[in-house]
């Protein structure tokens, strides 16, 4: 259960009406959270220097500014902040690049606002969140690509499946009755096959290529 009493959420957009609309929606879903607003780089940095931010809802294009140019700076200032991008730039290349750079979630501006609340809950629990409509579209497009280019052993599929459920190495080992070292070896192979270098990027790319976690009875 997520404790929202001390939750700090910063919403960033340069369109005042949209900014207010997102704030009102987030406030209705997280009534005890502290919600802060910003519309440009200087305002974001000012907030980051004064308060710990748990979730950053970030638009990519802020007037003449592109927030992708200072994503790394924000991550260095507050490494624990969960970044969710809310943008009208929904091209596959743009989203893939964001996910490779440790952004934890993406919601398209053309999607339902309910996805924003889902994204906040998901990233706070340590999971990656991808707009369902976008994920389904990309998964369908890449379904054949998955089978043609990424061949996994049955054990690698098991490890990937447990990883996508958010389990740690020890938990995966216990679930599959294998040693943590064996789990690490399979993960290393997955990193190579998916051409990524960390768990977040692995989950992101697996989702985009149509790999979905199989839910067992403990998750039902």
C-alpha positions in Angstrom: 0.0 0.0 0.0 1.4 3.3 -1.1 1.6 6.1 1.6 0.5 9.3 -0.1 0.5 11.5 2.9 4.0 12.9 2.3 4.1 12.3 -1.5 5.5 15.1 -3.5 4.4 15.3 -7.2 5.7 17.9 -9.6 3.7 18.5 -12.8 5.5 20.2 -15.6 3.8 21.7 -18.7 4.0 25.0 -20.4 0.3 25.2 -21.2 -1.5 26.6 -18.2 -4.9 25.1 -18.9 -3.4 21.6 -19.4 -1.3 22.0 -16.3 -4.3 23.0 -14.2 -6.3 20.1 -15.7 -3.6 17.5 -14.8 -3.2 19.0 -11.3 -7.0 18.8 -10.7 -7.1 15.2 -11.9 -4.0 14.1 -9.8 -5.4 15.9 -6.8 -8.6 14.0 -7.1 -6.7 10.7 -7.2 -4.1 11.5 -4.6 -5.9 14.0 -2.2 -3.2 13.9 0.5 -0.3 14.4 -1.9 1.6 17.7 -2.2 1.3 18.8 -5.8 3.7 21.4 -7.2 3.7 23.0 -10.7 6.3 24.2 -13.1 6.3 25.3 -16.7 10.0 25.6 -17.6 13.6 24.5 -16.7 14.3 27.3 -14.2 11.1 26.5 -12.3 11.9 22.8 -12.2 15.4 23.4 -10.9 14.0 25.8 -8.3 11.6 23.2 -7.0 14.3 20.4 -7.1 16.6 22.5 -5.0 14.0 23.1 -2.3 12.1 19.9 -2.0 12.4 16.1 -2.6 10.2 15.1 -5.5 8.8 11.6 -5.5 7.1 11.7 -9.0 7.8 14.1 -11.8 5.2 14.3 -14.5 7.1 15.9 -17.3 6.1 17.3 -20.7 8.9 17.0 -23.3 8.4 20.3 -25.1 8.3 23.4 -22.9 8.0 26.3 -25.2 11.4 26.7 -26.8 12.9 24.2 -24.3 13.2 20.4 -24.9 13.3 18.7 -21.5 15.2 15.8 -22.9 18.3 18.1 -22.9 18.2 18.3 -19.1 16.9 14.9 -18.1 20.3 13.7 -17.0 20.7 16.8 -14.8 17.4 16.2 -13.1 18.3 12.6 -12.5 21.6 13.6 -11.0 20.0 16.2 -8.7 17.4 13.7 -7.4 18.2 10.1 -8.4 15.2 8.7 -6.5 12.7 10.7 -8.4 10.4 8.6 -10.6 10.0 10.4 -14.0 6.9 9.9 -16.0 6.8 11.7 -19.4 3.4 12.9 -20.6 3.8 14.1 -24.2 2.2 14.4 -27.6 5.5 13.1 -29.1 4.4 9.5 -29.3 6.9 8.2 -32.0 8.4 4.9 -31.2 12.0 6.2 -31.5 11.3 9.0 -29.0 9.8 6.7 -26.4 12.4 4.0 -26.8 15.1 6.7 -26.2 13.3 7.9 -23.1 13.0 4.4 -21.7 16.7 3.7 -22.3 17.5 6.8 -20.3 15.8 5.6 -17.1 12.5 7.3 -17.6 10.1 5.1 -15.6 6.9 5.8 -17.5 5.3 7.3 -20.6 1.7 8.5 -21.2 0.5 10.0 -24.4 -1.4 13.2 -24.3 -4.0 11.7 -26.6 -4.7 8.9 -24.1 -7.1 8.7 -21.2 -6.1 10.7 -18.1 -6.8 7.6 -16.0 -3.5 6.3 -17.3 -1.7 9.1 -15.4 -3.0 7.8 -12.1 -2.0 4.2 -13.2 1.5 5.4 -14.1 2.0 7.1 -10.7 1.0 4.0 -8.8 3.1 1.8 -11.0 6.4 3.8 -10.8 6.0 4.3 -7.0 5.9 0.5 -6.7 9.2 0.3 -8.7 7.6 -0.8 -12.0 7.9 0.6 -15.5 4.7 2.0 -16.9 4.0 2.3 -20.6 0.7 3.8 -22.0 -1.4 0.7 -22.7 -2.7 2.0 -26.0 0.9 2.6 -27.1 2.2 -0.7 -25.7 -0.5 -2.7 -27.6 0.2 -0.9 -30.8 3.9 -1.5 -30.7 3.5 -5.1 -29.5 1.4 -5.9 -32.5 3.8 -4.2 -34.9 6.8 -6.0 -33.4 5.2 -9.4 -32.7 6.9 -11.1 -35.6 10.2 -9.3 -35.0 10.3 -10.8 -31.5 10.2 -14.4 -32.8 12.6 -13.7 -35.7 15.4 -11.8 -33.8 15.3 -12.8 -30.1 15.5 -16.5 -29.4 15.3 -17.4 -25.7 15.8 -20.6 -23.9 13.0 -21.8 -21.7 14.9 -20.8 -18.6 15.7 -17.4 -20.0 12.0 -16.9 -20.6 11.3 -17.9 -17.0 13.8 -15.4 -15.6 12.5 -12.7 -17.9 9.0 -13.4 -16.8 9.8 -13.2 -13.1 11.9 -10.0 -13.8 9.0 -8.3 -15.5 6.9 -9.0 -12.3 9.4 -6.8 -10.4 11.1 -9.6 -8.5 14.7 -9.3 -7.4 17.4 -11.9 -8.1 17.0 -13.7 -4.8 13.2 -13.9 -5.2 13.6 -15.1 -8.8 15.9 -17.8 -7.6 13.5 -19.0 -5.0 10.6 -19.0 -7.4 12.5 -21.0 -10.0 14.5 -23.2 -7.6 17.8 -22.0 -8.9 20.7 -20.2 -7.3 21.1 -16.4 -7.4 24.3 -16.9 -9.4 22.4 -18.8 -12.1 19.8 -16.1 -12.2 22.5 -13.5 -12.7 24.0 -15.6 -15.6 20.6 -15.8 -17.3 20.0 -12.0 -16.8 23.4 -11.4 -18.4 22.4 -13.4 -21.4 19.1 -11.5 -21.6 21.0 -8.2 -21.5 23.0 -9.3 -24.5 20.1 -10.7 -26.5 18.0 -7.6 -25.9 21.0 -5.2 -26.4 20.5 -3.4 -23.0 22.6 -2.9 -19.9 20.2 -2.7 -17.0 17.0 -4.3 -15.7 14.8 -1.3 -16.4 15.9 -1.1 -20.0 15.4 -4.9 -20.3 11.8 -4.7 -19.1 11.0 -1.7 -21.3 12.3 -3.3 -24.5 10.7 -6.7 -23.6 7.3 -4.9 -23.2 7.7 -3.0 -26.5 8.6 -6.2 -28.3 5.5 -7.9 -27.1 6.8 -10.0 -24.2 4.2 -9.9 -21.4 4.6 -11.4 -18.0 2.6 -14.6 -17.4 0.6 -14.1 -14.1 0.7 -17.1 -11.8 -1.8 -17.9 -9.1 -0.1 -15.8 -6.5 -0.8 -12.7 -8.7 -4.5 -13.5 -9.4 
